[in-house]
């Protein structure tokens, strides 16, 4: 696994909870009609064009439930796929294949949808230096997989959660009494608690950008809901002293214009909260 937040332990916790939700006291449909020792094979059939994601997770799910299942990956994560392609083949106890089928598909369909959309957007801004970021606008208890899918699609993960970075957004700043007060308080907090966290400050106007530059001691500046002209001026004002992130209502239609303003990063919540799943199914090989 390439990300610190994706560990074997975190994967096992997720899979265990997901099976508990789906199986409960038993997969009675399968128990009723499938002999316990029956063996067979199934293939993961791609039914829509896109970027495949979640193959490695699927293998983890199959093996978590039944270590004796044999999983042969035909197409690795991050690969473009088309209808008719076979992503993997799983072989072993039929009961195990049937019981794990829906969890595998739920994860892979959503992850592939996210990876596909992320890939499409990253291709649009390849001619600029801007990198696409995800956000915390994720499905509860599925964030790890959604951010994994963003990275598979070519995007970059922003902070994973509230605990791994200080992000001073508009409400933090307003409640704290202003940018200077919020930044000073954050710096004192990190020093007092000996926390090596980075600080990002959201700015809404050029005046706020100038104030952040004057205060200093931060790591990133967010340019929130600014016009293209304001964003270009803010980037010039910052002059490379801090990495910049554009945020706020950025759509597929406005993405290229934002990237061409010269920002380093663009955060797009729609990567994970407005995505159509890719059509994938698991079919018996008989």
C-alpha positions as CSV (number, residue, x, y, z in Angstrom):
1,X,0.0,0.0,0.0
2,X,1.4,3.4,-0.9
3,X,-0.2,5.6,1.7
4,X,0.4,5.8,5.4
5,X,-3.3,5.8,6.1
6,X,-3.8,2.5,4.3
7,X,-2.4,-0.1,6.6
8,X,-3.2,-3.8,6.9
9,X,-4.8,-3.1,10.2
10,X,-7.0,-0.4,8.9
11,X,-8.0,-2.5,5.9
12,X,-9.0,-5.4,8.1
13,X,-11.0,-3.2,10.4
14,X,-12.9,-1.8,7.4
15,X,-13.6,-5.3,5.9
16,X,-14.6,-6.8,9.2
17,X,-17.1,-4.0,9.8
18,X,-18.4,-4.2,6.3
19,X,-19.0,-7.9,6.5
20,X,-20.7,-7.5,9.9
21,X,-23.1,-5.0,8.3
22,X,-23.8,-7.2,5.2
23,X,-23.8,-10.8,6.5
24,X,-25.2,-10.5,10.1
25,X,-26.0,-14.0,11.3
26,X,-25.5,-15.5,7.9
27,X,-25.9,-15.3,4.1
28,X,-29.1,-17.4,4.2
29,X,-29.6,-17.3,0.4
30,X,-26.3,-19.0,-0.2
31,X,-26.6,-21.3,2.8
32,X,-30.0,-22.5,1.6
33,X,-29.0,-23.5,-2.0
34,X,-25.2,-23.9,-2.3
35,X,-23.5,-27.1,-0.9
36,X,-20.8,-26.1,1.5
37,X,-18.0,-27.9,-0.4
38,X,-19.1,-26.8,-3.9
39,X,-16.3,-25.1,-5.9
40,X,-16.4,-22.8,-8.9
41,X,-15.1,-19.7,-10.6
42,X,-16.3,-16.2,-11.3
43,X,-15.0,-13.3,-13.3
44,X,-15.1,-9.6,-12.7
45,X,-16.8,-8.2,-15.8
46,X,-16.3,-4.6,-16.8
47,X,-19.5,-3.1,-18.4
48,X,-18.5,0.5,-18.8
49,X,-15.4,2.4,-20.0
50,X,-13.3,4.1,-17.3
51,X,-10.3,3.7,-15.0
52,X,-10.3,0.5,-12.9
53,X,-9.8,0.9,-9.1
54,X,-10.2,-1.3,-6.1
55,X,-8.6,-4.5,-7.6
56,X,-6.1,-4.8,-4.7
57,X,-8.8,-4.1,-2.2
58,X,-11.0,-6.8,-3.8
59,X,-8.2,-9.3,-3.3
60,X,-7.9,-8.3,0.4
61,X,-11.7,-8.8,0.8
62,X,-11.7,-12.2,-0.8
63,X,-8.8,-13.4,1.2
64,X,-10.1,-11.9,4.4
65,X,-13.3,-13.9,4.1
66,X,-11.7,-17.1,2.7
67,X,-7.9,-17.4,2.6
68,X,-8.3,-20.4,0.2
69,X,-9.9,-18.4,-2.6
70,X,-7.5,-18.0,-5.5
71,X,-7.6,-14.5,-7.0
72,X,-5.9,-13.9,-10.4
73,X,-5.7,-10.2,-11.2
74,X,-6.0,-9.6,-15.0
75,X,-6.1,-5.8,-15.0
76,X,-4.2,-3.8,-12.3
77,X,-5.5,-0.6,-10.5
78,X,-5.3,2.5,-12.6
79,X,-5.7,0.9,-16.0
80,X,-8.2,2.2,-18.6
81,X,-10.9,-0.4,-19.2
82,X,-13.8,-0.9,-21.6
83,X,-16.9,-3.1,-21.7
84,X,-16.1,-6.8,-22.0
85,X,-12.8,-6.6,-20.1
86,X,-12.2,-9.0,-17.2
87,X,-10.6,-7.4,-14.2
88,X,-9.9,-10.5,-12.2
89,X,-10.9,-14.1,-11.8
90,X,-11.7,-15.7,-8.4
91,X,-11.8,-19.4,-7.8
92,X,-12.7,-21.6,-4.8
93,X,-15.7,-22.3,-2.7
94,X,-18.8,-21.0,-4.4
95,X,-20.4,-20.0,-1.1
96,X,-17.4,-17.8,-0.3
97,X,-17.6,-16.1,-3.8
98,X,-21.3,-15.4,-3.5
99,X,-21.0,-14.0,0.1
100,X,-18.2,-11.7,-0.8
101,X,-19.6,-10.6,-4.2
102,X,-21.6,-7.5,-3.1
103,X,-18.9,-6.0,-0.9
104,X,-16.3,-6.4,-3.6
105,X,-18.6,-4.8,-6.2
106,X,-19.8,-1.9,-3.9
107,X,-16.1,-1.0,-3.3
108,X,-14.9,-1.4,-6.8
109,X,-17.8,0.3,-8.5
110,X,-17.5,3.4,-6.4
111,X,-13.7,3.5,-6.4
112,X,-13.6,3.1,-10.2
113,X,-16.1,5.9,-10.6
114,X,-13.9,8.2,-8.5
115,X,-10.7,7.2,-10.3
116,X,-12.4,7.7,-13.7
117,X,-13.6,11.2,-12.8
118,X,-10.3,12.1,-11.2
119,X,-8.4,11.0,-14.3
120,X,-10.7,13.0,-16.6
121,X,-10.1,16.2,-14.6
122,X,-6.4,15.7,-14.3
123,X,-6.1,15.3,-18.0
124,X,-7.8,18.7,-18.5
125,X,-5.1,20.5,-16.5
126,X,-2.0,18.6,-17.7
127,X,-0.7,21.7,-19.4
128,X,-0.5,23.6,-16.1
129,X,1.5,23.0,-12.9
130,X,-1.7,22.7,-10.9
131,X,-2.4,19.4,-9.1
132,X,-5.9,18.1,-8.3
133,X,-6.7,17.6,-4.6
134,X,-9.5,15.8,-2.9
135,X,-11.3,17.0,0.3
136,X,-13.0,15.6,3.4
137,X,-16.3,15.5,1.6
138,X,-16.3,11.8,1.7
139,X,-18.7,8.9,2.6
140,X,-18.4,8.2,6.4
141,X,-16.3,5.1,7.1
142,X,-15.3,4.9,3.4
143,X,-12.9,7.8,3.2
144,X,-9.8,5.6,3.0
145,X,-11.1,3.9,-0.1
146,X,-12.3,7.1,-1.7
147,X,-9.0,8.8,-1.2
148,X,-7.2,5.7,-2.4
149,X,-9.3,5.9,-5.6
150,X,-8.4,9.6,-6.1
151,X,-4.7,8.7,-6.0
152,X,-5.3,5.8,-8.5
153,X,-6.9,8.3,-10.8
154,X,-3.9,10.6,-10.7
155,X,-5.1,13.1,-8.1
156,X,-3.3,14.0,-4.9
157,X,-4.7,13.4,-1.4
158,X,-5.2,16.5,0.8
159,X,-5.2,16.0,4.5
160,X,-6.8,12.7,5.5
161,X,-8.7,14.0,8.5
162,X,-9.0,16.7,11.2
163,X,-6.0,15.3,13.1
164,X,-3.2,15.5,10.5
165,X,-3.2,19.2,9.6
166,X,-4.4,22.5,10.8
167,X,-6.7,24.2,8.3
168,X,-8.0,27.6,9.4
169,X,-11.1,28.1,7.4
170,X,-13.5,31.1,7.3
171,X,-15.4,30.0,10.4
172,X,-12.3,29.3,12.4
173,X,-11.0,32.8,11.5
174,X,-14.2,34.6,12.2
175,X,-14.8,32.9,15.6
176,X,-11.1,33.5,16.5
177,X,-11.4,37.2,15.8
178,X,-9.4,37.4,12.6
179,X,-6.5,35.9,10.6
180,X,-3.7,37.2,12.9
181,X,-5.4,35.9,16.0
182,X,-6.2,32.5,14.5
183,X,-2.7,32.0,13.1
184,X,-1.0,33.0,16.3
185,X,-3.3,30.7,18.3
186,X,-2.5,27.8,16.0
187,X,1.2,28.4,16.2
188,X,1.1,28.5,20.0
189,X,-1.1,25.4,20.1
190,X,1.4,23.4,18.0
191,X,4.3,24.5,20.1
192,X,2.6,23.9,23.4
193,X,1.5,20.3,22.3
194,X,4.7,19.6,20.3
195,X,2.8,18.7,17.2
196,X,4.6,18.8,13.8
197,X,1.5,19.7,11.8
198,X,1.4,22.1,8.8
199,X,-0.9,25.1,8.8
200,X,-3.1,26.2,5.9
201,X,-5.1,29.4,6.0
202,X,-8.2,30.2,3.9
203,X,-8.3,33.6,2.4
204,X,-11.4,35.2,0.8
205,X,-10.0,38.6,-0.4
206,X,-6.7,40.1,-1.5
207,X,-6.6,42.0,1.8
208,X,-6.7,38.7,3.7
209,X,-3.9,37.3,1.5
210,X,-1.8,40.4,2.3
211,X,-2.5,39.9,6.0
212,X,-1.4,36.2,5.9
213,X,1.8,37.2,4.2
214,X,2.4,39.8,6.9
215,X,1.7,37.3,9.8
216,X,3.7,34.5,8.2
217,X,4.5,31.2,9.9
218,X,2.2,29.1,7.9
219,X,2.6,26.5,5.1
220,X,-0.2,26.9,2.6
221,X,-2.6,29.7,1.5
222,X,-6.0,28.8,0.2
223,X,-7.7,31.1,-2.2
224,X,-11.4,30.6,-1.6
225,X,-14.2,31.5,-4.1
226,X,-12.1,34.2,-5.8
227,X,-12.7,35.5,-9.3
228,X,-10.0,34.5,-11.9
229,X,-8.7,38.1,-11.8
230,X,-8.4,38.1,-8.0
231,X,-6.8,34.6,-8.1
232,X,-4.1,35.7,-10.6
233,X,-3.4,38.8,-8.5
234,X,-3.2,36.7,-5.3
235,X,-0.7,34.3,-6.9
236,X,1.4,37.2,-8.0
237,X,1.2,38.8,-4.6
238,X,2.3,35.5,-2.9
239,X,5.1,35.2,-5.3
240,X,5.9,31.6,-4.6
241,X,6.5,32.2,-0.9
242,X,3.8,29.6,0.0
243,X,2.1,27.0,-2.1
244,X,-1.4,28.0,-3.1
245,X,-4.7,26.1,-3.2
246,X,-7.8,27.2,-5.2
247,X,-11.0,26.1,-3.6
248,X,-14.7,26.8,-3.6
249,X,-17.3,25.8,-6.2
250,X,-14.8,24.7,-8.8
251,X,-16.5,22.6,-11.5
252,X,-15.4,20.7,-14.6
253,X,-16.3,23.7,-16.6
254,X,-14.2,26.2,-14.6
255,X,-11.3,23.9,-13.7
256,X,-9.0,24.8,-16.6
257,X,-9.4,28.5,-16.1
258,X,-8.6,28.2,-12.4
259,X,-5.5,26.1,-13.2
260,X,-4.3,28.7,-15.7
261,X,-4.3,31.3,-12.9
262,X,-1.1,29.8,-11.7
263,X,-2.2,28.0,-8.5
264,X,-0.3,25.0,-7.2
265,X,-3.3,22.9,-6.2
266,X,-7.0,22.8,-6.9
267,X,-9.3,21.1,-4.4
268,X,-12.5,19.6,-5.8
269,X,-15.0,18.1,-3.4
270,X,-17.0,16.6,-6.4
271,X,-14.2,14.1,-6.8
272,X,-15.8,12.1,-4.0
273,X,-19.2,13.4,-3.3
274,X,-20.7,13.8,-6.8
275,X,-19.5,10.7,-8.6
276,X,-21.3,8.0,-10.6
277,X,-20.1,4.5,-9.9
278,X,-18.7,2.5,-12.8
279,X,-20.8,-0.5,-14.0
280,X,-19.0,-3.7,-13.0
281,X,-20.4,-7.2,-12.2
282,X,-19.2,-10.5,-11.0
283,X,-20.4,-13.4,-13.2
284,X,-20.2,-17.2,-12.7
285,X,-17.9,-19.0,-15.1
286,X,-19.9,-22.2,-16.0
